[in-house]
Amino acid sequence: MPTRYIMVSLAVPEEHFDLTMGVLSTYPIVGVEESMDQLTVTFDQNDWVDHYRESIVAECADVGVSASVQAVKIEEDKNWNEEWERGIEPVVVNERIVIVPEWRAEEFDAPLTLVITPKMSFGTGHHATTRMMCQLLERYVRPGEAWMDVGTGTGVLAILARKLGASSVYAFDNNEWSVLNARENIDRNNVADGVVLEQIDLHQKELPQVDGIAANLYRHLVIPYSGAFVKATTPGGVIIISGILKYDADDIVGAFTEHGCTEIERLNETEWCAIAFRTPV
């Protein structure tokens, strides 16, 4: 039986997208598409609960956002982004890191040019969280280390870690489109020899031991798995977390400090933040 998705059209003023994304981050969503004053929010049909229609609107109101549900419909699994893919523009993270679609790759010669052609996956570099994760990876990945990319999306963070000198990267995601797309991008960037990619749910996986973890996830996943992330990281290793609103940063920090971690750096962009932790020695 094909996978089905619930597509929720949410009318939201564009200037409130970041706050709304913070609300949505507490729900089991699999994707969000932005358009003029509208967010199309995707749920796996098995994760959808009818009362979400009311609770999302109510929680948006609690943070000062006027939102309304315009439509709820069922879609069969497919690549909704074929037209959108062609409109993807390059993203210059900094002077060393550029994320480009394949058809624009020859225009750039940055030392770390990541050729990412997205399908239905997160991590094109256009979102603040991906850019901040890239910046922190550049600072903390050391040659010869083993890293893990939790919820890999397009594979951009796994690819960057490998290009930064990680000897091995374990990347996984629970979404079939993401894994297929990540595989294409890993091959496209010639890092397949050092990246192991798997489709699996986080709760089904006993995490391997690594020197560092990159997890660009939503808050409702980060906090429950903070202990598992710390356990999987070698003493003195680094865990980089994003996908969280800056208003939730204290909750994230609290979850990791409970396990003996120390916050070593925090980046903020618009309403979002990324935090790097050092695990206890």
C-alpha positions as CSV (number, residue, x, y, z in Angstrom):
1,M,0.0,0.0,0.0
2,P,1.5,3.4,-1.0
3,T,2.4,5.9,1.7
4,R,-0.2,8.6,2.2
5,Y,0.4,12.1,3.5
6,I,-1.9,14.7,5.1
7,M,-1.4,18.1,3.6
8,V,-2.5,21.0,5.7
9,S,-2.7,24.5,4.1
10,L,-2.2,27.0,6.8
11,A,-2.8,30.7,6.2
12,V,-0.1,32.7,8.1
13,P,1.4,36.2,7.5
14,E,4.8,35.7,6.0
15,E,6.5,37.8,8.7
16,H,5.3,35.2,11.2
17,F,6.6,32.1,9.4
18,D,9.5,31.6,11.9
19,L,7.2,31.7,15.0
20,T,4.8,29.4,13.3
21,M,7.7,27.0,12.4
22,G,8.5,27.0,16.1
23,V,5.0,25.8,16.9
24,L,5.0,23.2,14.1
25,S,8.4,21.9,15.4
26,T,6.6,20.3,18.3
27,Y,4.4,18.2,15.9
28,P,5.5,15.1,14.0
29,I,5.7,16.9,10.6
30,V,7.7,15.6,7.7
31,G,7.9,18.8,5.7
32,V,6.8,22.4,5.2
33,E,6.5,24.3,2.0
34,E,6.4,28.1,2.0
35,S,4.4,30.3,-0.3
36,M,2.9,33.8,-0.1
37,D,1.3,34.0,3.3
38,Q,0.8,30.3,3.4
39,L,2.5,27.2,4.8
40,T,1.7,23.7,3.5
41,V,2.5,21.4,6.3
42,T,3.0,17.7,5.6
43,F,2.2,14.8,8.0
44,D,2.5,11.1,7.5
45,Q,-1.1,9.9,7.6
46,N,-0.2,7.5,10.4
47,D,1.0,10.5,12.6
48,W,-2.0,12.8,11.9
49,V,-4.6,13.4,14.6
50,D,-7.7,15.3,13.8
51,H,-7.4,17.7,16.7
52,Y,-4.1,19.0,15.3
53,R,-6.3,21.2,13.1
54,E,-7.5,23.1,16.2
55,S,-4.4,22.8,18.4
56,I,-2.0,24.3,15.8
57,V,-4.2,27.3,15.4
58,A,-4.6,27.7,19.2
59,E,-0.8,27.4,19.8
60,C,-0.1,29.9,17.1
61,A,-2.5,32.3,18.8
62,D,-0.6,31.8,22.1
63,V,2.6,33.2,20.5
64,G,0.8,36.1,18.8
65,V,0.3,34.6,15.4
66,S,-3.0,34.7,13.6
67,A,-3.3,31.5,11.6
68,S,-6.1,29.6,10.1
69,V,-6.4,26.2,8.4
70,Q,-7.6,26.6,4.8
71,A,-7.6,23.0,3.7
72,V,-6.7,19.5,4.7
73,K,-6.2,16.9,2.0
74,I,-4.6,13.5,1.4
75,E,-1.8,13.0,-1.1
76,E,-0.2,9.8,-2.3
77,D,3.6,9.6,-1.9
78,K,5.4,11.4,-4.8
79,N,8.0,14.0,-5.4
80,W,6.1,17.2,-5.1
81,N,9.1,19.4,-5.7
82,E,10.0,18.7,-9.3
83,E,9.2,22.2,-10.4
84,W,10.5,23.8,-7.2
85,E,13.9,22.0,-7.6
86,R,14.6,24.1,-10.8
87,G,14.2,27.3,-8.9
88,I,16.8,26.6,-6.2
89,E,19.5,29.3,-6.0
90,P,23.0,28.8,-4.7
91,V,23.6,29.6,-1.0
92,V,26.9,31.2,0.1
93,V,27.3,30.1,3.7
94,N,30.7,31.9,4.1
95,E,33.8,32.5,2.0
96,R,34.7,28.8,2.1
97,I,31.3,27.0,2.0
98,V,28.8,27.3,-0.9
99,I,25.8,25.1,-1.5
100,V,24.8,24.9,-5.1
101,P,22.4,22.9,-7.3
102,E,24.1,20.7,-9.9
103,W,23.2,23.0,-12.8
104,R,25.0,26.0,-11.2
105,A,28.0,24.1,-9.8
106,E,30.5,25.4,-12.5
107,E,29.8,29.0,-11.4
108,F,31.6,28.6,-8.1
109,D,35.1,27.5,-7.0
110,A,34.9,27.8,-3.2
111,P,37.1,25.4,-1.3
112,L,34.0,23.6,0.0
113,T,31.5,23.6,-2.8
114,L,28.6,21.3,-1.9
115,V,26.6,20.2,-4.9
116,I,23.1,19.6,-3.5
117,T,20.2,18.9,-5.8
118,P,17.1,18.6,-3.5
119,K,14.0,16.5,-3.9
120,M,11.5,16.3,-1.0
121,S,14.3,16.8,1.6
122,F,15.4,19.3,4.2
123,G,18.8,20.9,4.0
124,T,19.2,23.0,0.9
125,G,21.1,25.6,2.8
126,H,18.3,28.2,2.4
127,H,17.1,27.7,5.9
128,A,18.9,29.4,8.7
129,T,19.4,26.2,10.7
130,T,21.3,24.5,7.9
131,R,23.6,27.4,7.4
132,M,24.4,27.6,11.1
133,M,25.0,23.9,11.2
134,C,27.5,24.2,8.4
135,Q,29.3,27.0,10.2
136,L,29.6,25.0,13.4
137,L,30.7,21.9,11.5
138,E,33.5,23.9,9.9
139,R,34.7,24.9,13.4
140,Y,34.5,21.5,15.1
141,V,35.1,18.7,12.7
142,R,38.7,17.4,12.9
143,P,40.5,15.3,10.3
144,G,40.2,11.6,11.1
145,E,37.2,11.8,13.3
146,A,34.0,9.8,13.0
147,W,30.8,11.8,12.8
148,M,27.0,11.1,12.6
149,D,24.3,13.1,10.8
150,V,21.0,12.5,12.4
151,G,18.0,13.2,10.1
152,T,20.3,13.7,7.1
153,G,17.7,15.1,4.7
154,T,19.6,16.0,1.5
155,G,22.8,14.7,3.0
156,V,24.4,18.2,3.1
157,L,25.8,18.0,6.6
158,A,27.2,14.5,6.1
159,I,28.9,15.6,2.9
160,L,30.3,18.7,4.5
161,A,31.7,16.7,7.5
162,R,33.4,14.3,5.1
163,K,34.9,17.2,3.0
164,L,36.1,18.7,6.2
165,G,38.2,15.6,6.9
166,A,36.0,13.2,8.9
167,S,37.3,9.7,8.1
168,S,33.7,8.3,8.3
169,V,30.2,9.7,8.6
170,Y,27.1,7.7,9.5
171,A,24.0,9.4,8.1
172,F,20.4,8.3,8.5
173,D,16.8,9.5,7.9
174,N,13.4,7.9,8.3
175,N,12.1,9.3,5.0
176,E,12.6,7.3,1.8
177,W,12.8,10.4,-0.5
178,S,15.4,11.9,1.8
179,V,17.6,8.8,1.7
180,L,17.3,8.4,-2.1
181,N,18.2,12.1,-2.5
182,A,21.0,12.0,0.0
183,R,22.5,9.0,-1.8
184,E,22.5,10.9,-5.1
185,N,24.1,14.0,-3.5
186,I,26.7,11.9,-1.7
187,D,27.7,10.3,-5.0
188,R,27.6,13.6,-6.7
189,N,30.1,15.0,-4.3
190,N,32.5,12.0,-4.5
191,V,32.3,11.2,-0.8
192,A,30.6,7.8,-0.9
193,D,33.7,6.0,0.2
194,G,33.4,7.6,3.7
195,V,29.7,7.9,4.2
196,V,27.4,5.1,5.4
197,L,23.7,6.0,4.7
198,E,20.7,4.2,6.1
199,Q,16.9,4.6,6.2
200,I,15.7,4.0,9.7
201,D,13.7,5.7,12.5
202,L,15.7,7.3,15.3
203,H,13.8,5.2,17.9
204,Q,14.8,2.0,16.1
205,K,18.5,2.7,16.0
206,E,21.2,2.0,18.6
207,L,23.5,4.8,17.8
208,P,27.2,3.9,17.0
209,Q,30.1,5.5,18.8
210,V,31.3,8.6,17.1
211,D,33.4,11.7,17.9
212,G,30.7,14.1,16.9
213,I,27.0,14.4,16.1
214,A,25.2,16.8,13.9
215,A,21.4,16.8,14.5
216,N,19.3,19.4,12.7
217,L,16.0,18.2,14.2
218,Y,12.9,19.6,15.8
219,R,12.7,20.2,19.5
220,H,10.3,17.3,20.2
221,L,13.0,14.9,18.9
222,V,16.1,16.6,20.3
223,I,15.1,16.6,24.0
224,P,14.0,13.0,24.4
225,Y,17.1,11.7,22.6
226,S,19.7,14.0,24.3
227,G,20.9,11.1,26.5
228,A,21.3,8.8,23.6
229,F,23.3,11.4,21.7
230,V,25.6,12.0,24.6
231,K,26.1,8.2,25.2
232,A,27.0,7.8,21.5
233,T,29.6,10.5,21.5
234,T,33.1,9.9,22.8
235,P,34.2,11.8,26.0
236,G,35.2,15.3,25.0
237,G,33.4,15.0,21.7
238,V,31.0,17.6,20.1
239,I,27.3,17.5,19.6
240,I,25.8,20.2,17.3
241,I,22.1,20.8,17.5
242,S,19.8,23.0,15.5
243,G,16.2,23.1,14.2
244,I,15.2,24.9,17.3
245,L,13.8,28.4,18.0
246,K,16.0,30.6,20.1
247,Y,13.2,30.8,22.6
248,D,13.6,27.0,23.2
249,A,17.4,27.2,23.6
250,D,17.3,27.0,27.4
251,D,15.3,23.8,27.3
252,I,17.7,22.3,24.9
253,V,20.7,23.4,27.0
254,G,19.1,22.0,30.1
255,A,18.5,18.6,28.4
256,F,22.2,18.3,27.6
257,T,23.7,19.8,30.7
258,E,21.7,17.2,32.7
259,H,23.9,14.6,31.0
260,G,27.1,16.5,31.9
261,C,27.6,18.4,28.6
262,T,28.9,22.0,28.4
263,E,27.7,24.5,25.9
264,I,30.7,25.8,23.9
265,E,29.1,28.0,21.2
266,R,25.7,29.3,20.1
267,L,24.7,30.9,16.8
268,N,21.5,32.9,16.2
269,E,19.9,33.8,12.9
270,T,16.4,35.4,12.8
271,E,14.3,33.3,15.2
272,W,16.5,30.2,15.0
273,C,19.6,29.0,16.9
274,A,22.3,26.3,16.7
275,I,24.2,25.2,19.7
276,A,27.4,23.2,20.1
277,F,28.0,21.1,23.2
278,R,31.1,19.4,24.5
279,T,30.4,16.0,26.1
280,P,31.9,15.2,29.6
281,V,35.4,13.8,29.7
